Amino acid sequence: MDTVIGTAEAVRGGTRAAGDVVEECLARIAAGNDALNAFVHVDADGARRAAEEVDAAVARGEGELLGPLAGVPFGVKDLEDCAGMPTSHGSLLYKGLGPVVADSEHVARLRRAGAIPVGKTAAPEFGTLQYTFTKAWGATGNAWDPTRTPGGSSGGTAAAVAAGMLPFGTASDGGGSTRIPAGFSGLVGLKPSHGRIPHPDDDPSETACYGALTTTVADSARHLDVTAGPHETDRLSLPPPGVRYEEVIEHLDTSGLRIGWSTDLGFAHVDPEVAELARAAAEETARAAGAELVEVDVHLTDPVATWLSAGAMSLWLGIDEAQHWPERAEDLTPFVRFSLEATADRPLRTLAKGYRRRLRLQADMAALFADLDVLMTPTTAVTAFPAAGPPPTEIAGVEVNPAMSVPFTMLANLCWNPALSVPAGLASDGLPVGLQIIGRRHRDEVPLRLGRLLEQTRPWPLTAPGWDL
């Protein structure tokens, strides 16, 4: 499977037919989905019709008028609406309902750029877990080892892209749900600055961002160019970025940047091999950038506790209390049910306490970036654990909360910074390790540029081994 950019340029130039690209993807999905459970719905007929329209435009000599994603098939995470397909939210509460009638704004922008949705990719119930396992659809496997998780909550997309079923797929990230699967699956995943890609849907926690999982940083830059920009119904959406990311990642001057490295953010426990691989990738990135890498002593208001206090607000909007709660509590996965039970009667002063913690964390982050341009960490504390869970409760010989398998990603969501995960190498268990690159708010081009430099210095495999069907 070619990259996003390679596919689009070949289709626009007439050297590949969109119909052939779609058929290749459908064949790969048919061959691999039983092993990975990456897709929960496939719309082969809709994808073929869309490809026919693209190929007809090329035949009329209008290839150059097609969008920058012309003919590129993609999967849509099953928390996000795609017209003509159902959205189950990974939940028995919504499984079996009919197709939705409208695209999310994110999907709509991808369609207008010429991309072709082929189906819905698996996600944990309401996107709540760092692994993809639900009562509705079962467990999703990692393309590097199907007995392991591809991560969550964009796990189905990660499995599909890492197995070469698709050039890219949509993701979303409220606490790491794009970067965790990128780290576990050897992919590139960007959580942009909050508001960079509009999110018109209700999100009272104000941490969730749309995104994509790709095989290259350049592909992620093209995706951001297509999807960035304001939307009237998202009051937090940002103005146009003023740069073309696909272009700026090739020439942005990074010499003299001050890059901070933290193995643990001052509170986490990390598998030593994961830490070593991520640190080596950080050093190589800094050398390629002509930047200074410095060890930083980080003191933060606990981002994991802060994030956990905010997440339940989104869950309450994800269910219909009149139909679902508490009558269908038994249908919910344990984490979702526990979160709702624990917050059903939460007083306003408790919410205020959580909000004050978040304000302190934002001040901590501002102080950290007063002396830094970039902060780098491992993406996760461990490599991928079993597909059906549970997450490890011991890391580096220390007993930990299960959330501490992924302690590094929530910080950027809570403070609205752009954060990129790129492959850092393979651990001795044969599974990928990710490097997280966090930038200043609104400077999405800096993490992308640094990831691009690492990508050029040390290219990584576009797919997991064994999926060259």
GUTORLO-875909 format. One line per field, with one value per residue (C-alpha): residue number from 1; residue in one letter; z, x, y. Coordinates in nm, 3 decimals. Example, Ala and Ser with C-alpha at 12.3 -4.5 7.8 and 13.67 -1.06 7.14 Angstrom:
# GUTORLO-875909
num: (1	2) $
residu: (A	S) $
z: (0.780	0.714) $
x: (1.230	1.367) $
y: (-0.450	-0.106) $
# end
This chain:
# GUTORLO-875909
num: (1	2	3	4	5	6	7	8	9	10	11	12	13	14	15	16	17	18	19	20	21	22	23	24	25	26	27	28	29	30	31	32	33	34	35	36	37	38	39	40	41	42	43	44	45	46	47	48	49	50	51	52	53	54	55	56	57	58	59	60	61	62	63	64	65	66	67	68	69	70	71	72	73	74	75	76	77	78	79	80	81	82	83	84	85	86	87	88	89	90	91	92	93	94	95	96	97	98	99	100	101	102	103	104	105	106	107	108	109	110	111	112	113	114	115	116	117	118	119	120	121	122	123	124	125	126	127	128	129	130	131	132	133	134	135	136	137	138	139	140	141	142	143	144	145	146	147	148	149	150	151	152	153	154	155	156	157	158	159	160	161	162	163	164	165	166	167	168	169	170	171	172	173	174	175	176	177	178	179	180	181	182	183	184	185	186	187	188	189	190	191	192	193	194	195	196	197	198	199	200	201	202	203	204	205	206	207	208	209	210	211	212	213	214	215	216	217	218	219	220	221	222	223	224	225	226	227	228	229	230	231	232	233	234	235	236	237	238	239	240	241	242	243	244	245	246	247	248	249	250	251	252	253	254	255	256	257	258	259	260	261	262	263	264	265	266	267	268	269	270	271	272	273	274	275	276	277	278	279	280	281	282	283	284	285	286	287	288	289	290	291	292	293	294	295	296	297	298	299	300	301	302	303	304	305	306	307	308	309	310	311	312	313	314	315	316	317	318	319	320	321	322	323	324	325	326	327	328	329	330	331	332	333	334	335	336	337	338	339	340	341	342	343	344	345	346	347	348	349	350	351	352	353	354	355	356	357	358	359	360	361	362	363	364	365	366	367	368	369	370	371	372	373	374	375	376	377	378	379	380	381	382	383	384	385	386	387	388	389	390	391	392	393	394	395	396	397	398	399	400	401	402	403	404	405	406	407	408	409	410	411	412	413	414	415	416	417	418	419	420	421	422	423	424	425	426	427	428	429	430	431	432	433	434	435	436	437	438	439	440	441	442	443	444	445	446	447	448	449	450	451	452	453	454	455	456	457	458	459	460	461	462	463	464	465	466	467	468	469) $
residu: (M	D	T	V	I	G	T	A	E	A	V	R	G	G	T	R	A	A	G	D	V	V	E	E	C	L	A	R	I	A	A	G	N	D	A	L	N	A	F	V	H	V	D	A	D	G	A	R	R	A	A	E	E	V	D	A	A	V	A	R	G	E	G	E	L	L	G	P	L	A	G	V	P	F	G	V	K	D	L	E	D	C	A	G	M	P	T	S	H	G	S	L	L	Y	K	G	L	G	P	V	V	A	D	S	E	H	V	A	R	L	R	R	A	G	A	I	P	V	G	K	T	A	A	P	E	F	G	T	L	Q	Y	T	F	T	K	A	W	G	A	T	G	N	A	W	D	P	T	R	T	P	G	G	S	S	G	G	T	A	A	A	V	A	A	G	M	L	P	F	G	T	A	S	D	G	G	G	S	T	R	I	P	A	G	F	S	G	L	V	G	L	K	P	S	H	G	R	I	P	H	P	D	D	D	P	S	E	T	A	C	Y	G	A	L	T	T	T	V	A	D	S	A	R	H	L	D	V	T	A	G	P	H	E	T	D	R	L	S	L	P	P	P	G	V	R	Y	E	E	V	I	E	H	L	D	T	S	G	L	R	I	G	W	S	T	D	L	G	F	A	H	V	D	P	E	V	A	E	L	A	R	A	A	A	E	E	T	A	R	A	A	G	A	E	L	V	E	V	D	V	H	L	T	D	P	V	A	T	W	L	S	A	G	A	M	S	L	W	L	G	I	D	E	A	Q	H	W	P	E	R	A	E	D	L	T	P	F	V	R	F	S	L	E	A	T	A	D	R	P	L	R	T	L	A	K	G	Y	R	R	R	L	R	L	Q	A	D	M	A	A	L	F	A	D	L	D	V	L	M	T	P	T	T	A	V	T	A	F	P	A	A	G	P	P	P	T	E	I	A	G	V	E	V	N	P	A	M	S	V	P	F	T	M	L	A	N	L	C	W	N	P	A	L	S	V	P	A	G	L	A	S	D	G	L	P	V	G	L	Q	I	I	G	R	R	H	R	D	E	V	P	L	R	L	G	R	L	L	E	Q	T	R	P	W	P	L	T	A	P	G	W	D	L) $
z: (0.000	-0.101	0.115	0.115	-0.093	-0.332	-0.389	-0.441	-0.685	-0.885	-0.911	-0.999	-1.261	-1.414	-1.347	-1.106	-1.114	-0.794	-0.860	-0.853	-0.530	-0.366	-0.484	-0.342	-0.005	-0.003	-0.083	0.199	0.442	0.337	0.382	0.715	0.910	1.062	1.225	1.347	1.380	1.260	1.079	1.228	0.906	0.540	0.265	-0.047	-0.282	-0.160	-0.195	-0.550	-0.651	-0.514	-0.698	-1.024	-0.987	-0.932	-1.231	-1.450	-1.362	-1.453	-1.784	-1.862	-1.815	-1.479	-1.268	-1.168	-1.039	-0.795	-0.429	-0.255	-0.130	-0.464	-0.468	-0.131	0.065	0.439	0.740	0.979	1.352	1.489	1.723	1.425	1.182	0.815	0.605	0.490	0.761	1.119	1.424	1.715	1.947	2.031	2.246	2.263	2.326	1.961	1.782	1.520	1.454	1.095	0.902	0.995	0.742	0.775	0.797	1.083	0.968	0.973	0.739	0.520	0.465	0.376	0.123	-0.033	-0.075	-0.275	-0.010	-0.019	0.303	0.292	0.638	1.014	1.232	1.581	1.897	2.268	2.410	2.381	2.338	2.706	2.706	2.593	2.428	2.185	2.338	2.366	2.447	2.110	1.884	2.087	2.080	1.805	1.744	1.667	1.317	1.473	1.695	1.677	2.037	2.148	2.144	1.876	2.145	2.196	2.139	1.768	1.770	1.468	1.253	1.381	1.307	0.956	0.862	1.016	0.824	0.496	0.457	0.409	0.351	0.648	0.872	1.104	1.471	1.765	2.080	2.412	2.630	2.389	2.164	1.846	1.988	2.197	1.893	1.693	1.957	1.996	1.620	1.466	1.306	1.298	1.503	1.558	1.820	1.685	1.889	2.036	1.782	1.485	1.338	1.433	1.662	1.637	1.845	2.216	2.428	2.773	2.883	2.603	2.548	2.231	1.891	1.555	1.370	1.162	1.176	0.886	0.791	0.732	0.882	0.536	0.508	0.847	0.730	0.418	0.631	0.854	0.555	0.435	0.769	0.956	0.973	1.171	1.192	1.306	1.550	1.729	1.946	2.018	1.654	1.548	1.252	0.938	1.039	0.792	0.684	0.452	0.674	0.393	0.269	0.598	0.735	0.457	0.535	0.880	1.058	1.379	1.457	1.810	1.938	2.304	2.340	2.684	2.748	3.033	3.082	3.339	3.361	3.727	3.829	3.589	3.584	3.245	3.106	3.080	2.719	2.613	2.779	2.614	2.263	2.295	2.436	2.148	1.897	2.076	2.057	1.687	1.620	1.803	1.606	1.276	1.380	1.498	1.831	2.194	2.393	2.768	3.055	3.240	3.595	3.560	3.840	3.734	3.893	3.829	3.467	3.499	3.799	3.633	3.313	3.493	3.675	3.343	3.123	3.273	3.150	2.791	2.880	3.007	2.667	2.495	2.644	2.632	2.995	2.901	2.726	2.854	3.217	3.446	3.269	3.035	3.273	3.234	2.863	2.934	2.968	3.332	3.302	3.144	3.396	3.688	3.561	3.529	3.868	4.034	3.889	3.880	4.187	4.182	4.341	4.163	4.416	4.314	3.951	4.059	4.244	3.927	3.726	3.972	3.934	3.559	3.592	3.809	3.550	3.274	3.480	3.535	3.161	3.083	3.326	3.165	2.817	2.933	2.903	2.625	2.267	2.267	2.523	2.434	2.623	2.543	2.397	2.632	2.937	2.795	2.465	2.362	2.619	2.549	2.307	2.551	2.838	3.116	3.109	3.324	3.694	3.736	3.540	3.601	3.917	4.064	4.124	3.930	3.839	3.498	3.355	3.410	3.105	2.911	3.150	2.905	2.653	2.866	2.939	2.585	2.578	2.905	2.807	2.435	2.300	1.971	2.025	1.774	1.816	1.573	1.568	1.788	1.716	1.807	2.152	2.211	2.208	1.844	1.922	1.833	2.070	2.012	2.071	2.174	2.060	2.233	2.097	2.202	2.151	1.793	1.666	1.513	1.243	1.493	1.611	1.250	1.127	1.395	1.317	0.949	1.019	1.212	0.935	0.678	0.897	1.005	0.782	0.943	0.794	0.641	0.749	1.003	0.875	0.722	0.569	0.214	0.071) $
x: (0.000	0.135	0.136	-0.145	0.057	0.180	-0.171	-0.329	-0.064	-0.084	-0.463	-0.457	-0.190	-0.377	-0.110	-0.337	-0.715	-0.903	-1.112	-0.803	-0.683	-1.021	-1.030	-0.684	-0.794	-1.112	-0.910	-0.668	-0.955	-1.120	-0.791	-0.688	-0.990	-1.074	-0.730	-0.735	-1.101	-1.001	-1.329	-1.677	-1.851	-1.741	-1.926	-1.772	-2.045	-2.022	-1.644	-1.667	-1.919	-1.698	-1.396	-1.591	-1.660	-1.291	-1.184	-1.449	-1.306	-0.956	-1.088	-1.237	-0.896	-0.988	-0.734	-0.553	-0.883	-0.931	-0.848	-0.521	-0.661	-0.808	-0.894	-0.733	-0.936	-0.969	-1.142	-1.359	-1.327	-1.654	-1.698	-1.729	-2.019	-1.987	-2.301	-2.448	-2.275	-2.381	-2.201	-2.205	-1.964	-1.832	-2.141	-2.429	-2.643	-2.596	-2.500	-2.757	-2.893	-2.923	-2.682	-2.638	-2.738	-2.455	-2.078	-1.885	-1.718	-1.386	-1.510	-1.685	-1.357	-1.180	-1.451	-1.429	-1.055	-1.133	-1.078	-1.301	-1.442	-1.456	-1.585	-1.590	-1.297	-1.327	-1.302	-1.355	-1.690	-1.718	-1.339	-1.272	-0.985	-0.622	-0.701	-0.976	-1.206	-1.585	-1.890	-2.027	-1.739	-1.479	-1.103	-0.899	-0.546	-0.218	-0.076	0.268	0.122	-0.253	-0.254	-0.159	-0.361	-0.310	-0.397	-0.704	-0.920	-0.830	-0.727	-0.920	-0.772	-0.424	-0.464	-0.594	-0.320	-0.035	-0.156	-0.165	-0.542	-0.557	-0.319	-0.476	-0.779	-0.943	-0.861	-0.955	-0.764	-0.914	-0.631	-0.395	-0.630	-0.439	-0.086	-0.122	-0.221	0.054	0.307	0.183	0.147	0.453	0.259	0.250	-0.022	-0.071	-0.293	-0.306	-0.343	-0.691	-0.923	-0.692	-0.935	-1.286	-1.489	-1.847	-1.981	-2.042	-1.731	-1.764	-1.422	-1.263	-0.980	-1.083	-0.927	-0.982	-0.682	-0.552	-0.316	-0.072	0.251	0.451	0.480	0.434	0.098	-0.006	0.089	-0.125	-0.417	-0.384	-0.369	-0.700	-0.883	-0.754	-0.956	-1.240	-1.602	-1.883	-2.036	-1.709	-1.634	-1.285	-1.185	-0.879	-0.836	-0.663	-0.309	-0.134	0.110	0.094	0.212	0.318	0.550	0.678	0.789	1.049	1.226	1.136	1.455	1.491	1.851	1.887	1.560	1.575	1.426	1.353	1.367	1.183	1.176	0.896	0.743	0.838	0.580	0.563	0.731	0.859	0.985	1.363	1.383	1.100	1.276	1.608	1.464	1.263	1.561	1.783	1.522	1.502	1.880	1.882	1.601	1.783	2.104	1.917	1.746	2.060	1.883	1.985	1.849	1.845	1.727	1.451	1.332	0.953	0.711	0.348	0.008	-0.084	-0.211	-0.356	-0.574	-0.667	-0.773	-0.972	-1.172	-1.271	-1.351	-1.686	-1.854	-1.820	-1.965	-2.286	-2.338	-2.267	-2.566	-2.938	-3.045	-3.408	-3.330	-2.994	-2.930	-2.955	-3.181	-2.905	-2.614	-2.541	-2.471	-2.187	-1.822	-1.702	-1.500	-1.787	-2.037	-1.807	-1.744	-2.115	-2.199	-1.920	-2.032	-2.412	-2.453	-2.126	-2.174	-2.073	-1.798	-1.628	-1.630	-1.485	-1.205	-1.114	-1.122	-0.888	-0.646	-0.655	-0.579	-0.277	-0.157	-0.188	0.027	0.282	0.297	0.338	0.629	0.791	0.764	0.899	1.241	1.168	1.049	0.966	0.919	0.991	0.891	0.818	0.469	0.373	0.533	0.519	0.485	0.147	-0.019	-0.278	-0.556	-0.841	-0.651	-0.612	-0.334	-0.032	-0.047	0.329	0.589	0.963	0.895	0.659	0.287	0.085	-0.267	-0.370	-0.392	-0.019	0.060	-0.007	0.080	0.240	-0.029	-0.298	-0.086	-0.112	-0.490	-0.545	-0.315	-0.412	-0.058	0.016	0.176	0.308	0.398	0.650	0.816	1.126	1.220	1.133	1.169	1.310	0.955	0.927	0.673	0.699	0.795	0.690	0.856	0.621	0.707	0.507	0.520	0.401	0.033	-0.054	0.292	0.186	0.450	0.735	0.657	0.574	0.908	1.101	0.916	0.986	1.359	1.361	1.161	1.419	1.717	1.587	1.303	1.067	0.858	0.530	0.352	0.403	0.582	0.374	0.102	0.239	-0.066) $
y: (0.000	0.339	0.651	0.907	1.152	0.884	0.751	1.093	1.211	0.887	0.912	1.283	1.219	0.928	0.665	0.479	0.442	0.521	0.212	-0.007	0.151	0.091	-0.271	-0.329	-0.192	-0.399	-0.712	-0.638	-0.580	-0.907	-1.094	-0.945	-0.830	-1.167	-1.170	-0.808	-0.702	-0.356	-0.282	-0.307	-0.199	-0.190	0.000	-0.154	-0.032	0.327	0.326	0.190	0.456	0.733	0.589	0.582	0.955	1.029	0.819	0.984	1.326	1.210	1.069	1.412	1.567	1.719	1.535	1.853	1.995	1.710	1.765	1.682	1.350	1.244	0.876	0.797	0.538	0.590	0.440	0.639	0.577	0.445	0.741	0.976	1.011	0.922	0.964	0.635	0.430	0.349	0.490	0.247	0.434	0.087	0.032	-0.213	0.097	0.201	-0.121	-0.219	0.129	0.248	0.470	0.834	1.097	1.350	1.353	1.503	1.825	1.640	1.366	1.622	1.808	1.483	1.399	1.745	1.686	1.370	1.101	0.793	0.642	0.262	0.173	0.223	0.121	-0.024	0.186	0.116	0.220	0.600	0.614	0.557	0.306	0.285	-0.050	-0.149	-0.408	-0.385	-0.593	-0.486	-0.594	-0.783	-0.723	-0.559	-0.689	-0.516	-0.572	-0.634	-0.909	-0.980	-1.104	-0.752	-0.432	-0.167	0.086	0.298	0.459	0.481	0.117	-0.006	0.267	0.186	-0.185	-0.117	0.131	-0.071	-0.379	-0.187	-0.208	0.169	0.460	0.643	0.660	0.908	0.925	1.140	1.223	1.326	1.194	1.022	0.827	0.914	0.903	0.585	0.374	0.544	0.447	0.090	0.034	0.199	0.486	0.864	1.032	1.405	1.564	1.920	2.235	2.238	2.399	2.352	2.099	2.210	1.986	2.114	1.823	1.869	1.810	1.965	1.834	2.040	1.792	1.605	1.675	1.510	1.372	1.084	0.790	0.772	0.599	0.920	1.266	1.417	1.240	1.379	1.727	1.693	1.571	1.877	2.111	1.967	1.967	2.274	2.593	2.748	2.639	2.866	2.616	2.540	2.841	2.707	2.657	2.850	3.088	2.956	2.855	3.084	2.815	2.515	2.232	2.000	2.273	2.415	2.077	2.066	2.393	2.529	2.639	2.438	2.528	2.657	2.513	2.420	2.071	1.930	1.557	1.389	1.014	1.026	1.377	1.363	1.103	0.805	0.464	0.349	0.023	0.079	-0.044	0.186	0.480	0.394	0.368	0.690	0.879	0.762	0.883	1.219	1.257	1.171	1.418	1.697	1.631	1.640	1.964	2.138	2.179	2.149	1.854	1.909	1.691	1.876	1.835	1.840	1.926	1.904	1.895	1.531	1.523	1.172	1.261	1.591	1.417	1.146	1.413	1.574	1.274	1.172	1.492	1.374	1.034	1.189	1.350	1.017	0.841	0.912	0.915	0.867	0.537	0.417	0.506	0.326	0.074	-0.051	-0.022	-0.394	-0.342	-0.099	-0.195	-0.186	0.136	0.332	0.200	0.278	0.631	0.704	0.553	0.748	1.080	1.044	1.264	1.451	1.798	2.113	2.183	1.856	1.967	2.302	2.123	1.935	2.256	2.429	2.138	2.185	2.557	2.474	2.223	2.484	2.721	2.444	2.381	2.751	2.771	2.468	2.618	2.952	2.787	2.534	2.528	2.156	1.879	1.516	1.200	0.837	0.812	0.528	0.368	0.014	-0.169	-0.307	-0.532	-0.810	-0.716	-0.778	-0.617	-0.552	-0.292	-0.378	-0.300	-0.331	-0.133	-0.154	-0.353	-0.094	-0.148	0.114	0.216	0.068	0.421	0.457	0.245	0.566	0.852	1.093	1.184	1.350	1.657	1.798	1.748	1.932	2.219	2.228	2.182	2.008	1.668	1.417	1.051	0.904	0.561	0.540	0.179	-0.179	-0.329	-0.677	-0.818	-0.704	-0.432	-0.062	0.217	0.578	0.915	1.197	1.551	1.828	2.182	2.524	2.594	2.693	2.593	2.260	2.295	2.252	1.896	1.805	1.943	1.756	1.434	1.487	1.524	1.197	1.031	1.139	1.052	0.714	0.586	0.337	0.053	0.169	-0.151	-0.425	-0.737	-1.012	-0.793	-0.766	-0.942) $
# end
